Amino acid sequence: MHSFLVAFLPLLLSFASPAAALWKGFNLGANLPNGACKTTQDWARDFSTLQSLPGYFSSARLFASSDCNTLANAVPAAVASKTTLLVGVWTEDNAHYEAEKAALIKAIQQHGTAWIIAVSVGSEDLYRGDTDAATLARQIKDVRGMLCGLGACNVKVGHVDTWTAWVDPKNEDVIRACDFVGHDG
């Protein structure tokens, strides 16, 4: 464990520095406060609000692709406002995972890929124990292959989790599978 921490601690610490951050933005859910799903107009309002904040934020992280028709409603607003998205693909059950991939395929076929910062396959799955590292690594590689099949091999694919997941040696397969690792803190 000690050698793992020594080897990966500099990498993990690089994500803690705002100067070293690759992207800055906000996490946005697909639901309104009353529980209703956001429309394209709601997403446009959210993106406009983000861009009006000090520091000009032009990126957002979406946790899912298919829930509430997230990509179908958010991507047109993102494209119109020049907002880029870190796209989330839920992995928890096979039917949901396949629906997430189908929504991402459809969005890419309709809007290209200029709006995509990267794709996060899962979120805190390792921390919560929802899956094992080997399965998650396979899903990351599966999504990367799907994107390449759409001509989007340049889109980075990774996973977002807690620091405790990233320093756990049993999750090394996920780190190896990722083009980027994201940190929830």
Secondary structure as GFF3:
##gff-version 3
##sequence-region A 1 185
A	DSSP	alpha_helix	2	14	.	.	.	ID=ss1
A	DSSP	three_ten_helix	18	20	.	.	.	ID=ss2
A	DSSP	beta_strand	26	28	.	.	.	ID=ss3
A	DSSP	alpha_helix	40	52	.	.	.	ID=ss4
A	DSSP	beta_strand	59	62	.	.	.	ID=ss5
A	DSSP	three_ten_helix	67	69	.	.	.	ID=ss6
A	DSSP	alpha_helix	70	81	.	.	.	ID=ss7
A	DSSP	beta_strand	84	89	.	.	.	ID=ss8
A	DSSP	alpha_helix	94	111	.	.	.	ID=ss9
A	DSSP	beta_strand	116	123	.	.	.	ID=ss10
A	DSSP	alpha_helix	125	128	.	.	.	ID=ss11
A	DSSP	alpha_helix	133	149	.	.	.	ID=ss12
A	DSSP	beta_strand	156	162	.	.	.	ID=ss13
A	DSSP	alpha_helix	163	166	.	.	.	ID=ss14
A	DSSP	three_ten_helix	169	171	.	.	.	ID=ss15
A	DSSP	alpha_helix	172	177	.	.	.	ID=ss16
A	DSSP	beta_strand	180	184	.	.	.	ID=ss17
###
